[in-house]
Every structure is written in structure tokens, then in C-alpha cells.
């Protein structure tokens, strides 16, 4: 059986060769043979023209090896394949059995779409493929393509270019290691490290896999994509960029670097509008700014950055959380101006500075525009500052008033001015033993506090003040918490990753109606006071030592 299969295969090969057409001489001014110098060859000189299976070859002189069906041409060689291509070269060797031609010396190929120039070229007529390995230049009506190695599929009008590839037109320059380029559609598909540079504004796009339309200047990249603009760099897993419209959209592991303000914005979906200088980013969006090795992270459902680099506005919407080593916060939305250094927090805002919790109807933070260090704090309407006692879970130092103004030194809150209806409550402990010694409650028009190492070291009262210092055993239980007290320590982001944690349903409901929550908390506290009063009258109550 094996012998039969082998014989059939051999017969098919021989039959194929038998069917191969011989090279036919159409014209020649002179022909001869010289077996000593060119054994087996017919020497053709002057206006030589041959034909083979739909293609003609013209040259000045040639050698035809009839037995081998081989033709070697020299001098102004022209190959025409129907109306598809014309090739020019100094020398060509053509094998009629394999239908392969090898040409060298000033090689040029022209078809309806392009012109190819190189030094050496292989032409596989059987599969309609051109090969070059020693640099070539391809020009069409739109672009000029250069590469060290490449192939051209005539039927598909596709160049596969490799090694030191460049694709240039009057607007853009593309450098790559590997790409496919279609001369009929002017589309390029990138398969290796590639950079597209705009020759007008020097903006660049880098990727290791993607698509580029040289007609519309639209590109789409899916591997290690980066867009370099005048004052921004965008990196993402995938990137769509329309240069003419000045629009880019990115997906997954996005990193936008503000090269002027040294700010980074991250997320998983983004849209950029160059003409409007606006950036929209969502899906785990976070804005990161760094100052003296300490980064500030601001997360929200959506982040919008607008304006030129010298007048940039940052807006963060919904479920906003802030994390810095010595400052954390929460609110529903943030408006920050890089030109003024003012950051405004809206809708149930809260800050945690060291061990202090700060709340109010709105909170503003002012930073130095040059150093980006925190300068001032403004808490407007229903301002409340709470600090948990170091040893007791029931005691909270409290400052309350209409507004609070704070001053930072080296990013630490050092001065606090409570303006309007100021109240303060402090649990004072012995510096050495940490035993609770006294409890002080003060009321004044305004109160100013000076802090050091997170402790009050000086207090100033303005206008008339009412106050009293109590021994711990004599302080009334109902006075331990001011009206409106609400401790929200469980919401504080303790590490950077906490800003991405979703609030529980209970927390969301609580923050949606703060007034109701405060009232419920006060009722619960009053209920606990009543219980303690009843217990204190019981014969089972512990005696004071």
C-alpha cells in the first residue's frame, strides 16, 4: 500500500512538471550558443523579449537555459504581469518551473497603488508575493513606507514590514518594528513597539499592538498604549485616539500624568477632549498629588479635570473619599482650583486630622500654590470638632460653633478659631499618670485654640465667657456630649486602599439624612443617661472610692 501511495505522489509531481509551460522567446536581434562559457544556454542579445504564463520580460541581453526552463536577464530589465505590475531592474534571474524571479540592481516595482524601490527583490509569481531583505522604500499617494525586511501580497495589497520600519506622510511619522500596511485603504496594523509622532505639535502615541488609519488619523491600541501630549501623558491597556477631533478614550488600568502640576489621575475608563482641556475619568477613579514624599489621594465615582495647566479645576463627584498620611476625609463632591489652591467639600463633609474629627455644612481647605502644603481650614455653619479621649471610650473632647477657621504649619493643624456661639469641652488628664483630673466646659462668642503635638496648649476667649471646671465625679452625665454630636470614626479611611471600599447601606442611609441620625443618636444617649441615673439610685450601685 505504501508503495502505491509513493508511486501516485511521484506521478503527480512528474505530471505537474510536464504541465509546466516553457519560457517562450518572442524577439531577439541576435542569438548564439557558447558551450565553453555558457554550457546549455542560448545567448540572446538586443531587444530581448520572452513570455511565460501571462508575464513578459524584456532586457538588453540574456541567457536562456531551455532544459532547466531558466532565464537570466541583464540590462534595463522590464517585467510586466498583465495590467497588475511593472518591474524594472538591472538584472533578473527567472525560473519558469517555480515561477520565481530574483532581481537586483536599482529594482523598482509599480502597480496601481504604489511604487517599490529596493536593491534586491524576490518575486513569487505562483503566490503573487514580493520579498525583500535589504531595505526597501514604498510610496503611494498618501504615505512613504521604509523597512529593512518585508513582503508584499499583490492580491491583498498588503505590505508586512519588519525591522526599522517607518511610515511617513506630511502630518505624521510612524516608527515600528513590525506592521502590516494596506496600500489600497492606507490602513496600518501594528504588531510591535510603535510610535506615531505628529509633526506639527510633537504629540506622540506609543503602543505594541494596534491599528492606525492614515487617512483619518484615527488610531486604536490594545497593548501598553501611551499618549504623550503637551502637558499630559495617558497610559492604558487600550486607547482610542482621534487626532483631528482631539479626542481620546482609554480603558483599564488608566494612568494620566499631569506633567506640569505633577498630578496623577487613575481609573478604568477615561475620555479626553484636547480643545476643551478636559479629562473625564471613572470606574475606581482616583486623583493623586505628591508633596515632599507624601501623597494625597482623592477618590470618587467620577473625576472631571478641566482648564489649561495654569488654571486647572478638579471636580470629584459622588462617594468622595480623601486619604493623606495626616488627613482623611469624606463628602459627596469636591471642587478644587489649582490656580487658587482652594479645595471645597460639599454635602455632609467630614475631615479627620490626626485624632480630630471635623464636620460642618461645608469645608474648605486652602493650600499654598507653590509648595502645595496645607495652609488653612474653613468650616462653615454647624462647625464641630471632636477628638476621642486617649483612654476612655465614653469621653470626647469637643469644639463647636458657627464657623471654624484653622491654620496649618508644616501640614499640621496648629491654630483653631471658633467664630460665633463657641463652645468647648475638654477632659484634662495628668501628663505623667494620664489620670483624668478635671473636665472643663466653656461658652464664649469666639474661642481660639493653639495646638502642639495634637494637644491644646493655649486657649483664648473673646468677649464674655461662661465656663466651669469640674472634678470628674461632679460632672453631669448629660453634659458629656454637645447637641448635634455624632462620632463617625468607623467611616475614616485608615489606609489608602480604604478609599475604594463602598459604604455599607446603613452608612449611606445615615449620611443621607444627617439631622435625623443626630436626633436618633441624642435620643439613644439620653436613654443611656436615664438608665445610669436609675442605676445610681439602686442599692446595687458601686460605691465611689
C-alpha positions as CSV (number, residue, x, y, z in Angstrom):
1,X,0.0,0.0,0.0
2,X,2.9,2.4,0.9
3,X,4.5,1.7,-2.5
4,X,1.2,2.6,-4.3
5,X,0.9,5.9,-2.4
6,X,4.5,6.8,-3.2
7,X,4.1,6.0,-6.9
8,X,1.0,8.1,-7.1
9,X,2.7,11.0,-5.4
10,X,5.7,10.7,-7.7
11,X,3.4,10.6,-10.7
12,X,1.6,13.8,-9.6
13,X,5.0,15.6,-9.3
14,X,6.2,14.5,-12.7
15,X,2.8,15.3,-14.2
16,X,3.0,18.8,-12.7
17,X,6.4,19.4,-14.2
18,X,5.2,18.0,-17.5
19,X,2.4,20.6,-17.4
20,X,4.8,23.5,-16.7
21,X,5.0,25.8,-19.7
22,X,8.3,26.5,-21.2
23,X,9.7,30.0,-21.5
24,X,8.9,31.4,-24.9
25,X,11.2,33.7,-26.9
26,X,9.2,36.5,-28.5
27,X,12.1,38.5,-30.0
28,X,15.8,39.0,-30.1
29,X,18.2,40.7,-32.5
30,X,20.9,38.1,-32.2
31,X,21.2,34.7,-30.7
32,X,24.0,32.1,-30.4
33,X,25.5,29.4,-28.2
34,X,28.8,29.1,-26.5
35,X,29.1,25.7,-24.7
36,X,32.6,26.6,-23.3
37,X,31.5,29.7,-21.5
38,X,27.7,29.1,-21.1
39,X,27.1,25.3,-21.4
40,X,23.4,24.5,-22.2
41,X,22.5,28.2,-22.7
42,X,21.2,30.2,-25.6
43,X,22.7,33.7,-25.7
44,X,20.2,36.4,-26.6
45,X,21.3,40.0,-27.5
46,X,19.4,43.1,-28.4
47,X,15.7,43.8,-27.7
48,X,15.2,40.5,-26.0
49,X,11.6,39.7,-25.0
50,X,10.2,36.5,-23.6
51,X,6.8,35.4,-22.4
52,X,5.8,32.9,-19.6
53,X,2.3,32.3,-18.4
54,X,0.8,35.7,-18.7
55,X,4.0,37.7,-18.0
56,X,6.6,39.2,-20.3
57,X,10.2,40.1,-19.7
58,X,12.3,42.5,-21.7
59,X,16.1,43.2,-21.5
60,X,19.2,44.1,-23.5
61,X,20.8,40.6,-23.2
62,X,20.0,37.2,-21.6
63,X,20.8,33.6,-21.2
64,X,18.1,31.0,-21.8
65,X,18.5,27.5,-20.4
66,X,15.7,25.7,-22.2
67,X,16.3,22.3,-20.4
68,X,16.1,23.9,-16.9
69,X,13.5,26.4,-18.1
70,X,15.7,29.1,-16.6
71,X,16.2,32.7,-17.9
72,X,18.9,35.1,-16.8
73,X,18.5,38.7,-18.0
74,X,20.8,41.8,-17.8
75,X,20.5,45.4,-18.8
76,X,17.3,47.5,-18.5
77,X,15.2,44.5,-17.4
78,X,11.4,45.1,-17.5
79,X,8.9,42.5,-16.2
80,X,5.2,43.1,-16.9
81,X,2.5,40.9,-15.4
82,X,-0.7,41.7,-17.3
83,X,-2.0,45.1,-16.1
84,X,-1.1,44.5,-12.4
85,X,2.5,45.3,-12.0
86,X,5.6,46.5,-13.9
87,X,9.1,45.8,-12.6
88,X,12.4,47.4,-13.5
89,X,15.9,46.2,-12.6
90,X,19.5,45.8,-13.8
91,X,19.5,42.0,-13.5
92,X,16.9,39.3,-13.1
93,X,17.0,35.5,-12.8
94,X,13.7,33.8,-13.6
95,X,12.8,30.1,-13.0
96,X,9.9,29.0,-15.2
97,X,9.3,25.8,-13.3
98,X,8.9,27.6,-9.9
99,X,7.7,30.9,-11.4
100,X,10.2,32.7,-9.1
101,X,12.2,35.8,-10.1
102,X,15.2,37.3,-8.3
103,X,16.1,40.8,-9.3
104,X,18.9,43.1,-8.2
105,X,20.3,46.5,-9.0
106,X,18.0,49.5,-9.0
107,X,14.9,47.5,-8.6
108,X,11.5,49.2,-8.9
109,X,8.0,47.8,-8.9
110,X,5.0,49.8,-9.8
111,X,1.3,48.9,-9.6
112,X,-1.9,50.9,-9.4
113,X,-1.5,51.6,-5.7
114,X,2.3,52.0,-5.0
115,X,5.9,52.2,-6.2
116,X,8.5,50.0,-4.5
117,X,12.3,50.7,-4.7
118,X,15.0,48.4,-3.4
119,X,18.3,46.8,-4.3
120,X,17.3,43.2,-4.3
121,X,13.8,41.7,-4.7
122,X,12.3,38.2,-4.9
123,X,9.1,37.7,-6.8
124,X,6.9,34.6,-6.3
125,X,4.5,34.7,-9.2
126,X,2.8,31.4,-8.1
127,X,1.6,33.0,-4.8
128,X,1.8,36.6,-6.0
129,X,4.2,37.7,-3.2
130,X,7.2,40.0,-3.3
131,X,10.1,39.7,-0.8
132,X,12.9,42.0,0.2
133,X,15.6,41.6,2.9
134,X,17.9,44.6,2.3
135,X,15.8,47.7,2.8
136,X,13.0,49.0,0.6
137,X,11.0,52.2,0.1
138,X,7.3,52.0,-0.8
139,X,5.5,55.1,-1.9
140,X,1.8,55.6,-2.5
141,X,-0.4,58.7,-2.9
142,X,-0.6,59.1,0.9
143,X,2.5,57.6,2.6
144,X,6.1,56.6,2.3
145,X,6.9,53.2,3.9
146,X,10.5,52.1,4.6
147,X,11.8,48.9,6.3
148,X,14.7,46.5,6.3
149,X,12.6,43.4,5.6
150,X,9.2,43.0,4.1
151,X,6.8,41.1,1.9
152,X,4.0,42.4,-0.4
153,X,0.9,40.4,-1.2
154,X,-0.3,41.7,-4.5
155,X,-3.8,40.3,-4.3
156,X,-4.4,41.7,-0.8
157,X,-2.4,44.9,-1.5
158,X,-0.7,44.3,1.9
159,X,2.8,45.0,3.0
160,X,4.2,43.2,6.0
161,X,7.2,45.3,7.0
162,X,9.7,44.3,9.7
163,X,12.8,45.8,11.3
164,X,13.4,49.5,11.3
165,X,10.0,50.4,9.9
166,X,8.9,53.9,9.2
167,X,5.6,55.2,7.7
168,X,5.7,58.9,6.9
169,X,3.3,61.5,5.5
170,X,3.2,65.3,5.7
171,X,1.4,65.2,9.1
172,X,2.7,62.1,11.0
173,X,5.7,59.9,11.3
174,X,5.2,56.2,12.4
175,X,8.2,54.2,13.6
176,X,7.7,50.5,14.3
177,X,9.4,47.1,14.4
178,X,6.5,45.2,12.7
179,X,3.4,46.4,10.9
180,X,1.0,45.5,8.1
181,X,0.2,48.3,5.7
182,X,-2.6,48.2,3.0
183,X,-1.8,50.3,0.0
184,X,-5.4,50.4,-1.2
185,X,-7.0,51.5,2.1
186,X,-4.0,53.2,3.7
187,X,-4.6,51.3,7.0
188,X,-1.7,50.1,9.2
189,X,-1.9,47.3,11.8
190,X,0.9,47.4,14.4
191,X,2.4,44.2,15.9
192,X,5.4,45.5,17.8
193,X,6.7,48.6,19.6
194,X,5.4,51.5,17.6
195,X,5.4,55.3,18.0
196,X,3.3,57.8,16.0
197,X,4.6,61.4,16.1
198,X,2.6,64.3,15.0
199,X,5.0,66.6,13.0
200,X,3.0,69.8,13.9
201,X,2.8,69.7,17.7
202,X,5.2,66.8,18.5
203,X,2.4,64.8,20.3
204,X,3.1,61.1,20.3
205,X,1.3,57.8,20.7
206,X,3.1,54.6,21.6
207,X,1.8,51.0,21.6
208,X,2.9,47.5,21.0
209,X,-0.3,46.4,19.2
210,X,-2.9,48.4,17.5
211,X,-4.5,50.0,14.4
212,X,-3.8,53.3,12.6
213,X,-5.8,54.9,9.8
214,X,-3.5,57.3,8.0
215,X,-6.5,58.8,6.2
216,X,-8.4,60.0,9.2
217,X,-5.6,60.0,11.8
218,X,-7.7,57.7,14.0
219,X,-5.8,55.0,16.0
220,X,-6.7,52.3,18.4
221,X,-4.2,50.5,20.6
222,X,-4.6,47.4,22.8
223,X,-1.2,46.8,24.4
224,X,0.9,49.1,26.6
225,X,-0.7,52.2,25.0
226,X,0.6,55.7,25.8
227,X,-0.4,59.1,24.6
228,X,2.1,61.9,25.1
229,X,0.5,65.4,24.9
230,X,1.9,68.8,25.7
231,X,1.1,68.7,29.4
232,X,-0.3,65.2,29.9
233,X,0.7,61.6,29.4
234,X,-2.0,58.9,29.3
235,X,-1.2,55.2,29.7
236,X,-3.8,52.5,29.5
237,X,-4.4,48.9,28.5
238,X,-6.4,50.1,25.5
239,X,-6.6,53.6,23.9
240,X,-8.7,55.2,21.1
241,X,-7.3,58.4,19.7
242,X,-8.8,60.7,17.0
243,X,-6.1,63.3,16.4
244,X,-8.2,65.6,14.2
245,X,-11.0,65.8,16.7
246,X,-8.6,66.0,19.6
247,X,-10.5,63.2,21.4
248,X,-9.1,60.1,23.2
249,X,-10.8,57.4,25.3
250,X,-9.0,54.9,27.4
251,X,-10.0,51.7,29.2
252,X,-8.5,49.6,32.0
253,X,-5.5,50.5,34.3
254,X,-5.5,54.1,33.1
255,X,-2.8,56.5,34.4
256,X,-3.0,60.2,33.4
257,X,0.1,62.2,34.4
258,X,-0.1,66.0,34.6
259,X,3.5,66.8,33.6
260,X,3.1,70.5,34.7
261,X,1.3,70.1,38.0
262,X,2.8,66.7,38.8
263,X,-0.6,65.2,39.5
264,X,-1.7,61.6,38.6
265,X,-5.2,60.5,37.9
266,X,-6.1,56.8,37.6
267,X,-9.2,54.8,36.8
268,X,-10.6,52.2,34.4
269,X,-12.4,54.5,31.8
270,X,-11.5,57.9,30.7
271,X,-12.3,60.5,28.0
272,X,-10.1,63.4,27.0
273,X,-11.0,66.4,24.9
274,X,-7.9,68.3,23.9
275,X,-9.5,71.5,22.6
276,X,-11.6,71.9,25.8
277,X,-8.7,70.8,28.0
278,X,-11.0,68.4,29.8
279,X,-10.5,65.0,31.2
280,X,-13.3,62.7,32.5
281,X,-12.4,59.5,34.4
282,X,-14.5,57.0,36.2
283,X,-14.5,53.4,37.5
284,X,-12.3,53.3,40.5
285,X,-11.2,56.9,39.7
286,X,-8.5,58.5,42.0
287,X,-6.5,61.7,41.8
288,X,-3.0,61.6,43.3
289,X,-0.9,64.6,44.1
290,X,2.5,64.4,45.9
291,X,4.2,66.9,48.1
292,X,7.5,66.2,49.9
293,X,7.1,62.5,49.6
294,X,3.6,62.4,51.0
295,X,0.8,61.7,48.5
296,X,-2.8,62.9,48.7
297,X,-5.4,60.5,47.2
298,X,-8.9,61.7,46.3
299,X,-11.4,59.1,45.1
300,X,-14.9,59.4,43.7
301,X,-17.3,57.8,41.3
302,X,-16.3,60.4,38.7
303,X,-13.4,62.8,38.3
304,X,-13.5,65.8,35.9
305,X,-10.4,67.8,35.2
306,X,-10.8,71.0,33.1
307,X,-8.8,74.0,32.1
308,X,-5.3,74.8,31.0
309,X,-2.5,73.7,33.2
310,X,-2.1,77.2,34.7
311,X,-5.8,77.4,35.5
312,X,-6.9,73.8,36.1
313,X,-10.1,72.8,38.0
314,X,-10.7,69.4,39.5
315,X,-14.2,68.2,40.3
316,X,-14.9,64.9,42.1
317,X,-18.4,63.6,42.3
318,X,-20.3,61.1,44.5
319,X,-18.9,59.0,47.3
320,X,-15.8,61.1,47.6
321,X,-13.0,60.0,50.0
322,X,-9.7,61.5,50.8
323,X,-6.6,59.9,52.2
324,X,-3.3,61.5,53.2
325,X,-1.0,60.3,56.0
326,X,-2.2,63.0,58.4
327,X,-5.5,64.0,56.8
328,X,-8.5,61.9,55.7
329,X,-12.0,63.0,54.6
330,X,-15.4,62.2,53.1
331,X,-18.1,64.1,51.3
332,X,-20.4,63.9,48.2
333,X,-18.4,66.2,45.9
334,X,-15.3,68.3,45.7
335,X,-14.3,71.4,43.7
336,X,-10.6,72.2,43.7
337,X,-8.8,75.0,41.9
338,X,-5.1,74.7,41.2
339,X,-4.8,78.4,40.5
340,X,-6.1,79.4,43.9
341,X,-5.2,76.3,45.9
342,X,-8.7,76.2,47.3
343,X,-10.5,72.8,47.8
344,X,-14.2,72.9,48.7
345,X,-16.0,69.9,50.1
346,X,-19.8,69.7,49.8
347,X,-22.8,67.7,51.1
348,X,-22.1,66.2,54.6
349,X,-18.3,66.7,54.5
350,X,-16.1,65.3,57.2
351,X,-12.3,65.5,57.9
352,X,-10.1,63.6,60.2
353,X,-6.9,65.4,61.1
354,X,-4.7,63.3,63.3
355,X,-7.1,62.3,66.1
356,X,-9.6,65.1,65.4
357,X,-12.9,64.7,63.5
358,X,-14.2,67.9,61.8
359,X,-17.7,68.4,60.4
360,X,-19.8,71.2,59.1
361,X,-22.2,72.1,56.3
362,X,-19.2,72.8,54.0
363,X,-15.5,72.5,54.5
364,X,-12.8,74.4,52.6
365,X,-9.0,73.7,52.5
366,X,-6.5,76.2,51.2
367,X,-3.1,75.0,50.0
368,X,0.0,77.0,49.1
369,X,0.0,77.2,45.3
370,X,3.8,76.9,45.1
371,X,4.6,74.2,47.7
372,X,1.1,72.5,47.7
373,X,1.3,72.4,51.5
374,X,-1.9,72.8,53.5
375,X,-2.3,76.4,54.7
376,X,-5.8,77.0,56.1
377,X,-9.0,75.3,57.0
378,X,-12.5,76.8,56.9
379,X,-15.6,75.0,58.3
380,X,-18.9,76.9,57.6
381,X,-22.1,76.6,59.5
382,X,-22.7,73.9,62.2
383,X,-18.9,73.5,62.7
384,X,-18.0,70.7,65.0
385,X,-14.6,69.3,66.0
386,X,-14.4,66.1,68.1
387,X,-11.3,64.4,69.5
388,X,-11.6,61.0,71.2
389,X,-10.2,60.7,74.6
390,X,-7.0,58.7,74.7
391,X,-8.1,56.2,77.4
392,X,-11.9,56.3,77.7
393,X,-14.4,55.2,75.0
394,X,-17.0,57.4,76.6
395,X,-15.2,60.7,76.6
396,X,-14.7,63.1,73.7
397,X,-13.1,66.5,73.6
398,X,-15.4,68.8,71.6
399,X,-15.3,72.2,70.0
400,X,-18.5,73.6,68.5
401,X,-19.6,76.9,66.9
402,X,-21.0,78.6,63.9
403,X,-17.7,78.6,61.9
404,X,-14.2,77.2,62.5
405,X,-11.0,78.7,61.0
406,X,-7.8,76.7,61.2
407,X,-4.2,77.4,60.3
408,X,-1.7,74.7,59.3
409,X,2.1,74.8,59.9
410,X,4.1,72.1,58.1
411,X,0.8,70.3,57.3
412,X,-0.2,70.1,61.0
413,X,-3.2,72.0,62.4
414,X,-1.7,74.5,64.9
415,X,-4.3,77.2,65.4
416,X,-8.1,76.9,65.6
417,X,-10.5,79.8,65.8
418,X,-14.2,79.0,66.6
419,X,-16.2,82.0,65.4
420,X,-19.8,82.5,66.8
421,X,-21.6,80.7,69.6
422,X,-18.3,78.9,70.5
423,X,-18.4,76.0,73.0
424,X,-15.6,73.7,74.1
425,X,-15.5,70.6,76.3
426,X,-12.2,69.1,77.4
427,X,-11.3,66.1,79.5
428,X,-8.0,67.0,81.2
429,X,-5.5,64.2,82.2
430,X,-2.3,64.3,84.2
431,X,0.7,64.4,81.9
432,X,2.5,61.7,83.7
433,X,-0.1,59.4,85.2
434,X,-2.8,60.0,82.5
435,X,-5.4,60.0,85.2
436,X,-8.5,62.1,84.5
437,X,-8.2,65.2,86.7
438,X,-10.8,67.7,85.5
439,X,-13.4,68.4,82.9
440,X,-13.7,71.9,81.5
441,X,-16.7,73.3,79.7
442,X,-16.6,76.9,78.2
443,X,-19.0,79.1,76.3
444,X,-18.0,82.3,74.5
445,X,-18.6,84.4,71.4
446,X,-15.3,83.2,69.9
447,X,-12.6,80.9,71.2
448,X,-9.1,80.4,69.8
449,X,-7.0,77.3,70.5
450,X,-3.3,76.8,69.9
451,X,-2.3,73.2,69.4
452,X,1.0,71.4,69.7
453,X,1.6,67.6,69.2
454,X,-2.1,67.3,68.7
455,X,-2.9,68.8,72.2
456,X,-4.3,72.2,73.2
457,X,-1.5,74.3,74.9
458,X,-3.3,77.7,74.9
459,X,-6.9,78.9,74.9
460,X,-8.1,82.5,74.3
461,X,-11.7,83.6,74.9
462,X,-13.2,86.6,73.2
463,X,-16.0,88.8,74.8
464,X,-17.8,87.3,77.7
465,X,-17.3,83.7,78.5
466,X,-19.1,81.2,80.7
467,X,-17.4,78.2,81.9
468,X,-16.6,75.9,84.7
469,X,-14.1,73.2,85.5
470,X,-15.4,70.1,87.2
471,X,-13.9,67.2,89.1
472,X,-14.8,64.1,87.1
473,X,-17.2,62.8,89.8
474,X,-19.2,66.0,89.8
475,X,-19.5,66.5,86.0
476,X,-23.2,66.0,84.9
477,X,-23.7,63.0,82.7
478,X,-26.0,64.8,80.3
479,X,-23.2,67.3,79.6
480,X,-20.8,64.8,78.1
481,X,-21.8,65.5,74.5
482,X,-22.9,68.7,72.8
483,X,-26.1,68.8,70.9
484,X,-25.5,67.5,67.4
485,X,-22.7,65.2,68.5
486,X,-22.1,62.3,66.0
487,X,-18.9,60.3,66.1
488,X,-18.2,58.8,62.7
489,X,-14.8,57.1,63.4
490,X,-15.9,53.9,61.7
491,X,-16.0,55.7,58.4
492,X,-12.4,57.0,58.5
493,X,-10.1,55.6,55.8
494,X,-7.2,54.2,57.8
495,X,-5.1,53.1,54.8
496,X,-5.1,54.3,51.2
497,X,-7.0,51.2,50.0
498,X,-10.0,52.1,52.2
499,X,-11.0,54.9,49.9
500,X,-12.2,52.3,47.4
501,X,-14.4,50.5,49.9
502,X,-18.1,51.0,49.4
503,X,-20.0,52.4,52.4
504,X,-22.5,50.0,54.0
505,X,-26.2,50.5,53.4
506,X,-26.6,51.8,57.0
507,X,-23.9,54.4,56.5
508,X,-25.4,55.6,53.2
509,X,-28.8,56.0,54.8
510,X,-27.2,57.7,57.8
511,X,-25.3,60.2,55.7
512,X,-28.4,60.9,53.5
513,X,-30.3,62.4,56.4
514,X,-27.8,63.6,59.0
515,X,-30.2,65.6,61.0
516,X,-32.4,62.6,61.7
517,X,-29.4,60.5,62.6
518,X,-28.1,63.1,65.1
519,X,-31.5,63.3,66.7
520,X,-31.7,59.5,67.0
521,X,-28.2,59.4,68.5
522,X,-29.2,62.1,71.0
523,X,-32.3,60.1,72.0
524,X,-30.2,57.0,72.4
525,X,-27.7,58.9,74.5
526,X,-30.5,60.4,76.7
527,X,-31.9,56.9,77.2
528,X,-28.5,55.7,78.3
529,X,-28.3,58.7,80.8
530,X,-31.6,57.8,82.2
531,X,-30.6,54.2,82.7
532,X,-27.4,55.3,84.5
533,X,-29.4,57.6,86.8
534,X,-31.7,54.8,87.8
535,X,-28.8,52.5,88.3
536,X,-27.0,55.1,90.6
537,X,-30.0,55.1,92.9
538,X,-30.0,51.4,93.2
539,X,-28.6,49.7,96.3
540,X,-26.6,47.6,94.0
541,X,-24.7,50.6,92.5
542,X,-21.0,50.5,93.2
543,X,-19.8,53.0,95.9
544,X,-17.4,55.8,94.9
545,X,-13.9,55.2,96.3
